[in-house]
Amino acid sequence: MTAAQTSTAGTSGGNDQPRRGAANNAGRNDNKKRKEIFKGDIEEMGGAVLQFPDERNRGSAAQYERFYMALKDYIGREVSVGAAKLWAKTYVKEMDPSWEPPVPIEPTTNKNDVKALLLYESEKAAYVKHIGATWPAAKLEIWSTIMAQCSPKLRAHLQQLPFYDKAESTHDCIALLENANVLCGGGNLLAFQPQARAEALLDLVQYKQLNGTLDDYYNDFKARYATFSSLGGDLTTKEDTWTTANGTKASTNQALLVCLFLANADRKRFGDCVTDLRNDASSKLVRYPETLADAYTMLGEYVRKHKKNSNNNNSDELNAYLEIDHSRPENEICLTSTKYEWLIDLAWILLDTASTVTIFCNALYLRGMRQARHPTTIHTSGGTITATLEGYLPFLRKWVAFHPDCLANIISFRDLLDAHHVTLNSRQSRSFTAT
């Protein structure tokens, strides 16, 4: 929907533009500075930090995956010594809060195996030396490392959660990582976990690559699935098998993740690739990748098909989506046109953030229709229309313009803000809520 301007409401003058642009630039610069300040307290972590989604730069992927890899590397280099260093890395790698260093078991099958006996004695001595003090100290160091790399906002939030006090007393680093992972991925830690898990699943399923790089999409997709997994969800329980195009057998438990990842990839860049996969599969030539990593590689190596007339790509996709009747004159197809009401259901009410006027075409939503004291002229890319009638819209508690030939029922976001308190959930429900 293009911006609608009214002759009665007026538009901004030329002097406003530089001032507004300067303010926007200043806001962007301040926002950039604010988000680039925190790099963690441990230099050896290479800037791998954990933050809330709104603390990251716009378009950047969630950071948990990078942080987790950096943490394992850091433990291998810096945390503890001897056997405790190996235990620490295994502990974080297993992601099991109940994991404990294994007690050495004396070999019983062959008492003459000198090498096995020596290994047992060595492991026993290391266990006795490190289990009492070095191992708890290693867990404390891991805990401190994670907290040091959490942003102040995330750290303060974690400390208020019910799990924190108990986890801190035992230095349960796995619980700390799992909760931080959920929050970094945009998930919610609700008292009723099934609801939190359902919201994380919806967030994963509805997440689409609308822009940004393939790497960002891949990392963010994995982060969202990690959030879902941390809440007890699992999309890898089903083992799928099929015969590939070259006749070999394929077996994987990641098929559902692969299909979801491919389906939500950027359609402009990878739509033909996904369509070819589906068409081939329908003719028993299954070329689907077996793992999420393979799907990422496939898209990364995909070469887009050359189209003879690239100028019509966008209109072709739009026509296919809207199923536009090509028998109509080409120059009359316009989303803001008043001629083709078949494009938008008259029962719908559209919220337009670019419109300066609220106008309705369905009188059922309005009360007390009357002649407008000041007719409203609306200019759009589809033409100009003058509304001489107005009706009372209870939802906005104001009189709004009415014209039966208007494309749709349109509420100006400005009018909505004047009438209601509006909040935006950009990650779960992806909706505006007016109260």
Rosetta blueprint (number, residue, H / E / L):
1 M L
2 T L
3 A L
4 A L
5 Q E
6 T E
7 S L
8 T L
9 A L
10 G L
11 T L
12 S L
13 G L
14 G L
15 N L
16 D H
17 Q H
18 P H
19 R H
20 R H
21 G H
22 A H
23 A H
24 N H
25 N H
26 A H
27 G H
28 R H
29 N H
30 D H
31 N H
32 K H
33 K H
34 R H
35 K H
36 E H
37 I L
38 F L
39 K L
40 G L
41 D L
42 I L
43 E H
44 E H
45 M H
46 G L
47 G L
48 A L
49 V L
50 L E
51 Q L
52 F L
53 P H
54 D H
55 E H
56 R L
57 N L
58 R L
59 G L
60 S L
61 A L
62 A L
63 Q L
64 Y H
65 E H
66 R H
67 F H
68 Y H
69 M H
70 A H
71 L H
72 K H
73 D H
74 Y H
75 I H
76 G H
77 R H
78 E H
79 V L
80 S L
81 V L
82 G H
83 A H
84 A H
85 K H
86 L H
87 W H
88 A H
89 K H
90 T H
91 Y H
92 V H
93 K H
94 E H
95 M L
96 D L
97 P L
98 S L
99 W L
100 E L
101 P L
102 P L
103 V L
104 P L
105 I L
106 E L
107 P L
108 T L
109 T L
110 N L
111 K L
112 N L
113 D L
114 V H
115 K H
116 A H
117 L H
118 L H
119 L H
120 Y H
121 E H
122 S H
123 E H
124 K H
125 A H
126 A H
127 Y H
128 V H
129 K H
130 H H
131 I L
132 G L
133 A L
134 T H
135 W H
136 P H
137 A H
138 A H
139 K H
140 L H
141 E H
142 I H
143 W H
144 S H
145 T H
146 I H
147 M H
148 A H
149 Q L
150 C E
151 S L
152 P H
153 K H
154 L H
155 R H
156 A H
157 H H
158 L H
159 Q H
160 Q L
161 L L
162 P L
163 F L
164 Y H
165 D H
166 K H
167 A H
168 E H
169 S H
170 T H
171 H L
172 D L
173 C H
174 I H
175 A H
176 L H
177 L H
178 E H
179 N H
180 A H
181 N H
182 V H
183 L H
184 C H
185 G L
186 G L
187 G L
188 N L
189 L L
190 L L
191 A L
192 F L
193 Q H
194 P H
195 Q H
196 A H
197 R H
198 A H
199 E H
200 A H
201 L H
202 L H
203 D H
204 L H
205 V H
206 Q H
207 Y L
208 K L
209 Q L
210 L L
211 N L
212 G L
213 T L
214 L H
215 D H
216 D H
217 Y H
218 Y H
219 N H
220 D H
221 F H
222 K H
223 A H
224 R H
225 Y H
226 A H
227 T H
228 F H
229 S H
230 S H
231 L L
232 G L
233 G L
234 D L
235 L L
236 T L
237 T L
238 K L
239 E L
240 D E
241 T E
242 W E
243 T E
244 T E
245 A L
246 N L
247 G L
248 T L
249 K E
250 A E
251 S E
252 T E
253 N L
254 Q L
255 A H
256 L H
257 L H
258 V H
259 C H
260 L H
261 F H
262 L H
263 A H
264 N L
265 A L
266 D L
267 R H
268 K H
269 R H
270 F H
271 G H
272 D H
273 C H
274 V H
275 T H
276 D H
277 L H
278 R H
279 N H
280 D H
281 A H
282 S H
283 S L
284 K L
285 L L
286 V E
287 R L
288 Y L
289 P L
290 E L
291 T L
292 L H
293 A H
294 D H
295 A H
296 Y H
297 T H
298 M H
299 L H
300 G H
301 E H
302 Y L
303 V L
304 R L
305 K L
306 H L
307 K L
308 K L
309 N L
310 S H
311 N H
312 N H
313 N H
314 N H
315 S H
316 D H
317 E H
318 L H
319 N H
320 A H
321 Y H
322 L H
323 E L
324 I L
325 D L
326 H L
327 S L
328 R L
329 P L
330 E H
331 N H
332 E H
333 I L
334 C L
335 L L
336 T L
337 S L
338 T L
339 K L
340 Y L
341 E H
342 W H
343 L H
344 I L
345 D L
346 L L
347 A L
348 W L
349 I E
350 L E
351 L E
352 D E
353 T L
354 A L
355 S L
356 T L
357 V L
358 T L
359 I E
360 F E
361 C L
362 N L
363 A H
364 L H
365 Y H
366 L L
367 R E
368 G E
369 M E
370 R E
371 Q E
372 A E
373 R E
374 H E
375 P E
376 T E
377 T E
378 I E
379 H E
380 T E
381 S L
382 G L
383 G E
384 T E
385 I E
386 T E
387 A E
388 T E
389 L E
390 E E
391 G E
392 Y E
393 L E
394 P L
395 F L
396 L L
397 R L
398 K E
399 W E
400 V E
401 A E
402 F E
403 H L
404 P L
405 D L
406 C L
407 L L
408 A L
409 N E
410 I E
411 I E
412 S E
413 F H
414 R H
415 D H
416 L H
417 L H
418 D H
419 A H
420 H L
421 H L
422 V E
423 T E
424 L E
425 N E
426 S L
427 R L
428 Q L
429 S L
430 R L
431 S E
432 F E
433 T E
434 A E
435 T L
